[in-house]
Amino acid sequence: MAAEKWVYMVTAQTPTNIAVIKYWGKRDEVRILPVNDSISVTLDPDHLCTVTTVAVSPSFDRDRMWLNGKEISLSGSRYQNCLREIRGRAGDVEDKEKGVKIDKKDWEKLHLHIASHNNFPTAAGLASSAAGFACLVFSLAKLMNVDEDASHLSAIARQGSGSACRSLFGGFVKWEMGSKDDGSDSIAVQLADEKHWNDLVIIIAVVSSRQKETSSTSGMRESVETSLLLQHRAKEVVPKRTLQMEEAIKNKDFASFTQLSCADSNQFHAVCLDTSPPIFYMNDTSHRIISLVEKWNRSEGTPQVAYTFDAGPNAVLIARNRKVAVQLLQGLLYYFPPKSDTDMKSYVVGDNSILKEAGLDGANSVENLQPPPEIKDNIGSQDQKGEVSYFICTKPGRGPVVLPDQTQALLDPETGLPK
Amino acid sequence: MAAEKWVYMVTAQTPTNIAVIKYWGKRDEVRILPVNDSISVTLDPDHLCTVTTVAVSPSFDRDRMWLNGKEISLSGSRYQNCLREIRGRAGDVEDKEKGVKIDKKDWEKLHLHIASHNNFPTAAGLASSAAGFACLVFSLAKLMNVDEDASHLSAIARQGSGSACRSLFGGFVKWEMGSKDDGSDSIAVQLADEKHWNDLVIIIAVVSSRQKETSSTSGMRESVETSLLLQHRAKEVVPKRTLQMEEAIKNKDFASFTQLSCADSNQFHAVCLDTSPPIFYMNDTSHRIISLVEKWNRSEGTPQVAYTFDAGPNAVLIARNRKVAVQLLQGLLYYFPPKSDTDMKSYVVGDNSILKEAGLDGANSVENLQPPPEIKDNIGSQDQKGEVSYFICTKPGRGPVVLPDQTQALLDPETGLPK
């Protein structure tokens, strides 16, 4: 390797994911090893994703990272673990056109620039760290020509953020807790790709919150230390539920999928409540959305919509098909209309072609919505404007990809600094 | 027994109680037998009680009952079970002055008039059925000269409403779940009387709610049928916790009392959340009150206030002594001030002499309250007026008593009809 002034870089896009069988509790805090298996749905990266550009150059004097345009420290152990693991697996790289030649052993001396960007608000509590660490590991693996499959990469991403391991695949993904002390068998595997069950439509209600939330890292530590229900859940409940969920996904059995998703989300929040001091992630708006969905499902006789809530008040609603999703959106907008000065296209984002299907693309169309017929008593007798910040319409999506188009890179190809 | 026109009656007062180790789940729906032991504190009947007058007369042609002035049906099995059990144990009664002589065997033919009144709003979710059934059974036992101790009467009251059995005693009471199929050993026993730990001060926040609540009867049935955590709680968690709570009460160990009360309240609500569909009794206001108490307890190093929530959003806060209660009330009123047109004496009821001690008996005194120093981040940055309907200040109290003063009777001594 000569001391040329080249900058060699790779840009990748990685999806976020939402667990339908929840991860809550580590058996090893350092290696990030969970107390139970978990299962997730990967969300369409067109609507929710992280894009990361990683660059290497002999001219870089230290590792640096920019997250959403702002430089952040890489000194934390989570970043350091991912960087060390990836560097340890780096291969030879040659790009004759650019005059780049990196020998496997050079990676220990070369420095990296990393720029990462989420196409959704980080603060919205939408698992930005999952997509972020998955994208970091995936893009570095491509840059460094790491010869490992996605499951092996998932075990590295896991050391950045547990749920990140599930973002290495599209579709439906299982994180196997593993049994080895070194965590080498605590990896993600794909259960089915995103085409397997492509009727599903996902609507996320980003719920306004005035409560400062407990981080999931400290929350799950406190649950492990104090909840008398967590170990019972991990050992007795989740193993059976995981098998049932795998079957439900395999058979596209929406009734079972819904029953298991809702029960597991509620049980995860039950364990949070059983923690001392108790952790409340859902708020009254979350509860109202659950009531709305439960009533609708009961009135239809067969489940139409599944719900699941992560470590925050946002509702992730999975509709069995597009028609149901349209009705669901109408119901949601009836109960949670936008504030009067809000443009519908900024109140329903992601795949907002659904607005037209729901007849909600015109002016005053929300005011004309009728209450869903199944709701006899008032879930929302009072004005609930402002309880939901916005909705995202999306669907199950693909896993990580390299973005070959240089214009999508977040670093300047000459300087290696953020554009 | 001649067909004279006498009316013979007894008036009694019975307290309500709040569980600190919760009853949630029946193993026998008919006999009302619980899945675990529970422990409660009896609340001072001066502030929260039921008064019941029971009358018998040869002139009555059927059993009748009036609750809070309104005639209600006695045909429900809960009333019928209590009436049958008490009648089966009736003794001879003679009141020479009134010319009353009732032979044991006559009770099967004589009819009863019953009038009952709560000195607190029934709708407030303050265990009115517990005090009500306890008072019904206690007053009938006195009327009919039933020769049974309070524990045996508790087993009858239990068949009206499970938690009613704990209202047969003052102070600290344990409901032993028992093991017999017929429920004869599922009785309440007194752990300590109300004088044992008389430093404690209890402040109840009656929280406004816009949600229709699930009744505890149907809620616990759904939990037994669907929660995968309930049996684990009943079999593995509560037995140990009950022993620890008995010790804490015996030793007046406020730190343990608080830890156990709060953990058990939270776990009961966790089981409700683990029910399908999930049951939410606490709301955002309940959560805010918990955060406030938890922060204060942590900042003091040693617990000052315990909290517990029954099947509703109301907070029952137990302060270690009067001084702490005064500070607690100041903090609560800072975060949850009354609406501007509310008189303080109607916003803090029960023992409202505490208002003067808190310097809150004058005009504008609430506006002058300072935020509690330990609260650094905002629990209540927004206007929370109206979130709490009112507060009740009370303390542990005595068990049932007969009220000999005829002016307190709810039935007319001549007609046997409501006054």
Interface residues (C-beta under 8 A of the other chain):
Chain A: R210 Q211 K212 T226 L228 L229 H232 R233 E236 V237 Q259 C262 A263 N266 Q267 H269 A270 V271 L273 D274 T275 S276 P277 P278 F280 N283 D284 H287 I290 S291 E294 R298 D377 S381 Q382
Chain B: R210 Q211 K212 T226 L228 L229 H232 R233 E236 V237 Q259 C262 A263 N266 Q267 H269 A270 V271 L273 D274 T275 S276 P277 P278 F280 N283 D284 H287 I290 S291 E294 R298 D377 S381 Q382
